[in-house]
Amino acid sequence: MIRIVFLLILLVHGLIHFMGYVKSVKPESLSELSLSVHKSVGLLWLLAGLMFTAAVVLLLLRKEAWWMLAAPALVLSQVLIFMAWRDAKFGTIANVIVLIGIALAFASRHFDAMVKNDIAALLPVTLPEKQIVTEEMIAPLPPVVQRWLRHAGAVGHELIHTIYLKQTGVLRTDPASKKWIPFTAEQYFTPNPPGFVWVADVQMSPLLPTRGRDKYLNGHGHMLIKVLSAIPVADSKGPTMDQGTMLRYLGEIAWFPTAALSDYLQWEEVDSLTARATMTYGGVTASMDYHFNEAGDMMSLEAMRYYDRKEGATLERWGIEAEPGTVKEFDGIRFATKYKVIWKLEEGDYDWLRLEIVEVRYN
């Protein structure tokens, strides 16, 4: 919506500049404009109008270079407005709007560059040599974990080194809120070293598009959320975030189960349907309980994770629950595709995020 409004303003603003050119060649045709316009100045009005119009075309084609035409057009436009202030002063308002649009385009470009650098830092330049997971490789693991890996398709599958997936879902920003906010996201993982980059477009408001980036790199986590790609509304990092993103990574290995063989994980059987994984990496240790059904599907997870409060972070029970009947297969790997993420707080459960995996690519 905001993009369409901006496009219309930019187009109309550009077309109005052609009036300056017309006034210079046919003064009598625009008698309502009191000032005279020299032909040389009229050509400048024409140039500004053409640049604005070309910028509209590039913006319609979703070309990042649109601002390279809009920026000099804006400067030229404002100079011409000052020269014809009495008739053209209100064009300054449009130029301010265009300036804001250019600034937001820079912010979006900066956000995209940050994400691109994070992904480059995460993904290996070349993949290791192909290796197939065997029964001998999973033999040291608890029986419940072995059953999961067989059922999930990990045994006989090559070791997964890189993962790309797409998600859709909804989230709430407060336990008391009844409003569910839609989002779409892309996520990249590597199991060795463990890490991920998650990038989301959150539809907070039609006029205020919001982007989020959560990452776990080199043992450290960082969540960043910006309105219009420019205004930070969340910027979380530090020891509690490191623990939280480690647990998120642990919970999401259900989507690439060969990571269960990683040497930074220690598995123990809790009962016939539950296993506990303890991860130690980057000076941080965290544990998570995995609950399986009789078939071997991973159906829920629980851990103690730091929950941000105004008075400071507190350790609270945090869990992920898979929706029964949503198990699908991607490139030979089986897992549930719909989940709820829940904080189990003393004041009541906070069901804050629901997601669906819609696409997965390995290696």
N, C-alpha and C positions, 0 to 999 in steps of 0.2 A: 504493500500500500504506500509506504513512505517513498519507495523508489518511483512509483508512478507519479505521485504528486511532484516530486523533484524534477522528473523528466518534463512534465507539463510546464512547470515554472521556467525551466531552462529553455524549452522550445519557444514559449511565448516571449520571454525576455529577448531571445535571439532575433525573433521575427520583428519585434518592435524597433530594433536597430536599423532595419531596412528603411524605416520611415525617414531617418536622418539622411540616407542616400537619396531617396525620392525627393526630399525637400531641397537637396542641393541641385538636382537636375530639372525639377518641375516645381518651383516654389509655389505656384498658384494652386497646386493640387492638394496642399496641406496648409490651408490658410489659417487653421486653428493654432498652428505653431507660430509664435510671434517672432522668433529669432530667425535670421537668415543663416544659411549654411553654405560656406564656400565649397566649390566642387572638390577640392583636395581633401577637405574635412569630411565631405560626404563619402569619399572613398574609404576613409577610416571607419565611418559608421557601417559601410558595407562589409568591410573586412571583419569587424567585430561580430556582425550578424552571421557571416559565413562561418566563422570559427565556432560560435556558440551552436549553430545548427549542425556542424560536423561533429561537435562534441556529443550532441544528442544522438546522432547516428551511432557513434562508437559506444555510447552507453547502452543503447538498445541492443547492440551486438555483444554486450558484456565484455568490452575491451577495456583493460585497465588504463590504456593510454588516453582515455577521454579527457582526463584532467590536464594533460599536456597541451590541449587546445583550449580548454575552459579557463585555465589560469592566465595565460597572456590575453585572452579575450576579456576576462574580468578587469585586468589592469587597464587595457585600452578603453574599455567601456566606461570605467570610472573617470578617466581623464576626460573623455568626451562629455560625460554627464556634468563634470565641473565647468566645462566650457559652455554648456547650455543649461545651466542650473535651473533657471526659471521654468523651462519646459520639461526637463528630464530628471529633476531631483528625486522623484519617487523610484527611479531605476536603481538608486542606491540600495533600497530595501531588497530588490531582487539580487543585486550583487552580493549583499551580505549573506543571503540564503545560498547562493552559489559558492561563496567562500566557505561556509559551513560544510557544504557537500564535499568540497575538495579536501577540507581538513579530515572529514570522516573517511574519505577514500584513502588518504595517507594512513590513518589509524588502522583501517582494514588491511592495507598492504603490509603494515608493520606487524600486525597480528599474524597474517599468513606467513610472513618471513620467519617469525619466531617459531611457529608450528613446524615449518619446513626444516628449520635448523634442529629442532628437537627430534624429529623423525630421522633426520640424517645421523644424529648422534646415537640414536637407538639401534637402527638397522645395520647389520653387517654389510661390508662392501661386497663380500663373496660368501656364499653358503658353504658350510663344511661338506665333506664327502657324504654321500647318501649312506645311511645306516638303518637297517630294519630292526625293529623292536622284537626280541625273541622271548620265549618262556624263561630261558636262563637269566635274562636281564631283570625280569620281574620277580624271580624266585625269592630274593631276600625280603620282599615286601610282605606285610601282613596279608592273610588270605582274603580279607574283605576288599583290600585295595587291588589285589591280583584279579579278583572277580570283576571289579569295576573296569580295570584296564582291558580285560578280555572282552567284556560286554560292550565297552565304548569303542572297540575297534582299534585300540592302540597296538595290541600284539599283532604283528604282521604288517603294521604300517611303518613307514619311515619316520625317524625322529623328526619332530617338527621344530624348525629353527626360527621361522618368522610367521606371523599371523596377521591377517588383515580382516576386519569384520565391520559390518554396518549394523546399527541399532536404530530402532524407533521406540518411543515411549512417552511417558508422562511423569511429572514430578511435582512435589509440593515443597514450598520453601519454609513452612512453619507447621508444627503439629496441630495448631488450631485452625489452619486454613482448610477450606473445602474446595479450593480451586486447584485443579490439576492442569499443569502447564505442559504442552506438547514439546518434544524435542526430537531431533535426529542427530545421530552421532556416527563418527568413524573412529576406529581404534586399531592401534598397531601394538604388537607384543613381540618380545624375544624372551625365550626361557634361559638363554645362556649368553650374556648375563641377564638376570631377570629384570624386566622393565616393561613399561607400556607408555603410550601417548594416546590420550582420549581427547577428541575434538568434537564439540557439540554446538549446534545452532538451537537456541532455546527461544520459543515464541512467547516471551513475557508479555509483549504488547505489539499490535500491528505497527505502531509508530516507534517502538523502541526495541529493535532486534538485538538479541543478546548472544554473545559467544562465550563458550567456556573451554578451557584446556586444563586437563588433569594429567599429570605425568608422574612416573616413578622411574628415575634414572640414577644409576650409580648409588643406589640405596637411599635416595632422597626423594621426597614427594613435594609436589607444588601444585596447588589448585588456584587457577586464575579465572575469574569471570568478569567480562567487560560488557557494559551496555554500549551499543553502537560501535563495538570494537575499540572504544576509546576510554570510557569511564569505568574504572574498577569498582565492582561491588563486592568482590571477594578476592583476597590475595593471601592464601594460607600456606605457610611452610614452617619447617622447624621439626623438632623431635616427635611431637604428637602426630604431625602430618606424615612423617616418615613411617611411623608405625601403622597409620591408617591406610596409606597407599600400599604398604607391604601386604596388609590383610586383604585389600581389594585384589591385588595380584593373586594372592593365594586362593581367593574365592573364585577367580575367573579362569584358573587352570582347568576347570571342567570343560572349557571350550578347546583346550589343546592338551589332552591328558598325558601325552608322553613326557610333559614337564614334571610329572610325578617322580621320574627317575633322576631328577637333578640332585647333585651332591649336597646342595644347601638345604635339602629337606630331610627330616627324620620322621618316619612314620611309626605309629604304634596303634595296635588294635584296642578299641575301647570295649566293643562287644561285636556280635556277629554282623551287625548292620552299621557300625560306626567306627571310624578311624580318626585319629588325631595326627595332624601334620604340624611339625614345629620347624619354622624357617629361621635360619640365622644368616644374615647378610648385612654387610656394611655397618657392623657394630650394633645392629638391632635384631632382637629375637621376638617372634610372635607365634602363637599357636592358634589353630582352627580345627574344629570338629566337623567332619563330613558324615552326613547321614545318607545311606543308600536304601533303595527298596530291594525286595528279594531278587529281582531280576539283575540288579547291579547298576541301575541308573542312580546318579548322584541327585538327590532330591532336595536337600537343604544343608545349610552350613551355619555354624555359630562360632562367635569369637568375642573376646572382650576388646573393644575398640574405643579410642578417645572420642568423646562427643563434645563439640564446642558449645560452651555456655558463656553468658556475659561475665560471670564470676570466674571463669576459667574452665579448661577442659576436664572432664571426668570420665573415668573408665565405665563404659556401659556395655550391656550385652547387645550385640549387633548380629543380624542374620540375613541370609539370602534364602528364599524359598522358591523352588521350581514349581511351575504349574503342571500338574499331572496331565498326561495325554498330549504333551507338546514336544515329545522327543522326535528329532529329525536327524538325518544323516547328511553330513557335508564331507565330500571327498573321503568317505569311508569312516569318518569319526561321528559317533552318536552322542547327542546330549540334548537336554531340554532347551527349548528356545524362548520360553517366556518365564520371567522371574519377578518377584517382589523383593525389595530391599527394606528391611524393617529394623528400626531401633526399638529395643525392648526396654523402655525406660520405666523407672519406678512409678511415674505419674501416668503410665499407660503406653501401649504400643504406638509407635510413630511409623506408619506405613508411608514412606516418603518417595519411593521411586518404583516404577513398573516399566519393564523393558522387554523388547523382543529382538532376538537376533534374526536378521533377514538375509544376511549374506556372509559367507566365510571363505577366505582363500588362505591356503597354507603354502609355505616355502615358495 
